[in-house]
Amino acid sequence: MSDRQVVLVTGASVGLGLAIARRLLHEQRKQNLHLVLTARAGSLHRFGEQGIVERDDVWIRPLDITDAEQRVCIVNEIASTLGGVDVLINNAGVVYRSCVEHVTEPERLHQMNINFRSPIELTRCVLPGMRQKRRGKIINISSVGGMMAMPTMSVYSASKFALEGASEALYYEVKPWNVSVTLVQPGFMRSDAFEKVPYTTLSADASDDHQNPYHEHYHHMEQFIAKAMHRALATPDSVALKVIRVMRRRSPPLRVYGSLDAVLFSALRRVLPRRFYNWFLYRNLPHVRRWGKR
Ligand SMILES: NC(=O)c1ccc[n+]([C@@H]2O[C@H](COP(=O)([O-])OP(=O)(O)OC[C@H]3O[C@@H](n4cnc5c(N)ncnc54)[C@H](OP(=O)(O)O)[C@@H]3O)[C@@H](O)[C@H]2O)c1
């Protein structure tokens, strides 16, 4: 069996995905890797802008993970030309900022589609090949939002909790074929990703309208998250390094913390008695005494 590993990355043209792509390109000097870097068709130009160009062992392909035809097409092309995917890195994801009351059904389904349903569908496409070869690695980029929920992040947390649950079940299901499943859980990453966070129609209105009952929720959470991301020790590159380390391990664990704050949040959740944990978190929400005054 060839020692070459075929690595497929989603959402690789920006943010954490781009940092993973860069690390993988560097890793190619040490390991025999064939990279398939993907992005939505409209974002492909970013690779060239970043100096990442297609060559024999680096493919650049369009992939909207929500498009079933594109998912099947890319996995088939890799199977017929390269013998299948050895490592799948499900990185693409979006973060809607919204309270539960402000997410409509289509918006909820859209968020779940990108962060949960589509990565699982893509995983389903690559699994038969991995089982046949009796080797493979699925690396799903989760989040601290997949271990604890924060106000105004309800639907994001729902999508990452769902990804965590399905990945945990899959970990046991495919272990007999030597296929590993790992959830990388970053906390806050120092980046400007928060500036791109979309609001739902209703949460955008509430965030702008000072008279809206939820205005303080959005206002203070937005400032808190922006500050946390500016001050975060973790960067997309430091999280990307964790992903590379998972790839290098013969038998990676189910969960890997992506940053120090993820270790801390996880410890809080495990160590504190449940009631105290929820009370503690609530009391420490930014300016929570002003919430709900309108
Ligand atoms: N930023 C953080 O602090 C943080 C913390 C914890 C976890 N994470 C997770 O890390 C991952 C990457 O996030 P990031 O911070 O790098 O965010 P980002 O800079 O906003 O990048 C998101 C990526 O997902 C892609 N994407 C969105 N919808 C897609 C679709 N339908 N099909 C294919 N690609 C799609 C985007 O492509 P386009 O450029 O084409 O839109 C982009 O490449 C996500 O799973 C996120 O949940 C991030």
The ligand as an SDF file (V2000), in Angstrom:
LIG
                    3D

 48 52  0  0  0  0  0  0  0  0999 V2000
  -13.0690   31.8460   14.6560 N   0  0  0  0  0  0  0  0  0  0  0  0
  -13.1510   31.2510   15.8400 C   0  0  0  0  0  0  0  0  0  0  0  0
  -12.8420   31.8610   16.8920 O   0  0  0  0  0  0  0  0  0  0  0  0
  -13.6120   29.8000   15.9300 C   0  0  0  0  0  0  0  0  0  0  0  0
  -13.6820   29.2410   17.2030 C   0  0  0  0  0  0  0  0  0  0  0  0
  -14.0740   27.9180   17.3170 C   0  0  0  0  0  0  0  0  0  0  0  0
  -14.3690   27.1740   16.1960 C   0  0  0  0  0  0  0  0  0  0  0  0
  -14.2920   27.7250   14.9680 N   0  0  0  0  0  0  0  0  0  0  0  0
  -14.6150   26.8790   13.8010 C   0  0  0  0  0  0  0  0  0  0  0  0
  -13.5250   26.8890   12.8890 O   0  0  0  0  0  0  0  0  0  0  0  0
  -14.0070   26.6700   11.5660 C   0  0  0  0  0  0  0  0  0  0  0  0
  -13.4460   27.7480   10.6530 C   0  0  0  0  0  0  0  0  0  0  0  0
  -13.8780   28.9980   11.1230 O   0  0  0  0  0  0  0  0  0  0  0  0
  -13.0780   30.3740   10.8260 P   0  0  0  0  0  0  0  0  0  0  0  0
  -12.9340   31.0950   12.0940 O   0  0  0  0  0  0  0  0  0  0  0  0
  -11.8840   30.1090   10.0020 O   0  0  0  0  0  0  0  0  0  0  0  0
  -14.2210   31.1320   10.0040 O   0  0  0  0  0  0  0  0  0  0  0  0
  -14.1690   31.9180    8.6230 P   0  0  0  0  0  0  0  0  0  0  0  0
  -12.9100   32.6800    8.5060 O   0  0  0  0  0  0  0  0  0  0  0  0
  -15.4700   32.6320    8.5720 O   0  0  0  0  0  0  0  0  0  0  0  0
  -14.1630   30.7350    7.5380 O   0  0  0  0  0  0  0  0  0  0  0  0
  -15.2790   29.9050    7.3460 C   0  0  0  0  0  0  0  0  0  0  0  0
  -15.0180   29.0350    6.1450 C   0  0  0  0  0  0  0  0  0  0  0  0
  -16.1620   28.2070    5.9130 O   0  0  0  0  0  0  0  0  0  0  0  0
  -16.4790   28.2950    4.5480 C   0  0  0  0  0  0  0  0  0  0  0  0
  -17.8790   28.0030    4.2340 N   0  0  0  0  0  0  0  0  0  0  0  0
  -19.0060   28.5650    4.7240 C   0  0  0  0  0  0  0  0  0  0  0  0
  -20.1020   28.0230    4.1470 N   0  0  0  0  0  0  0  0  0  0  0  0
  -19.6410   27.0840    3.2820 C   0  0  0  0  0  0  0  0  0  0  0  0
  -20.2510   26.1780    2.3780 C   0  0  0  0  0  0  0  0  0  0  0  0
  -21.5850   26.1120    2.2500 N   0  0  0  0  0  0  0  0  0  0  0  0
  -19.4790   25.3500    1.6520 N   0  0  0  0  0  0  0  0  0  0  0  0
  -18.1370   25.3900    1.7610 C   0  0  0  0  0  0  0  0  0  0  0  0
  -17.4810   26.2410    2.5840 N   0  0  0  0  0  0  0  0  0  0  0  0
  -18.2320   27.0680    3.3270 C   0  0  0  0  0  0  0  0  0  0  0  0
  -16.1360   29.7180    4.1750 C   0  0  0  0  0  0  0  0  0  0  0  0
  -16.0510   29.8150    2.7810 O   0  0  0  0  0  0  0  0  0  0  0  0
  -16.3350   31.2110    2.0460 P   0  0  0  0  0  0  0  0  0  0  0  0
  -15.0970   31.9860    2.2470 O   0  0  0  0  0  0  0  0  0  0  0  0
  -16.6230   30.8030    0.6350 O   0  0  0  0  0  0  0  0  0  0  0  0
  -17.5230   31.8520    2.6910 O   0  0  0  0  0  0  0  0  0  0  0  0
  -14.8030   29.8620    4.8820 C   0  0  0  0  0  0  0  0  0  0  0  0
  -13.7870   29.2660    4.1230 O   0  0  0  0  0  0  0  0  0  0  0  0
  -15.5300   26.6690   11.6520 C   0  0  0  0  0  0  0  0  0  0  0  0
  -16.0100   25.3430   11.6670 O   0  0  0  0  0  0  0  0  0  0  0  0
  -15.8050   27.3480   12.9890 C   0  0  0  0  0  0  0  0  0  0  0  0
  -17.0250   26.9470   13.5640 O   0  0  0  0  0  0  0  0  0  0  0  0
  -13.9190   29.0360   14.8070 C   0  0  0  0  0  0  0  0  0  0  0  0
  1  2  1  0
  2  3  2  0
  2  4  1  0
  4  5  1  0
  4 48  2  0
  5  6  2  0
  6  7  1  0
  7  8  2  0
  8  9  1  0
  8 48  1  0
  9 10  1  0
  9 46  1  0
 10 11  1  0
 11 12  1  0
 11 44  1  0
 12 13  1  0
 13 14  1  0
 14 15  2  0
 14 16  1  0
 14 17  1  0
 17 18  1  0
 18 19  2  0
 18 20  1  0
 18 21  1  0
 21 22  1  0
 22 23  1  0
 23 24  1  0
 23 42  1  0
 24 25  1  0
 25 26  1  0
 25 36  1  0
 26 27  1  0
 26 35  1  0
 27 28  2  0
 28 29  1  0
 29 30  1  0
 29 35  2  0
 30 31  1  0
 30 32  2  0
 32 33  1  0
 33 34  2  0
 34 35  1  0
 36 37  1  0
 36 42  1  0
 37 38  1  0
 38 39  2  0
 38 40  1  0
 38 41  1  0
 42 43  1  0
 44 45  1  0
 44 46  1  0
 46 47  1  0
M  CHG  2   8   1  16  -1
M  END
$$$$
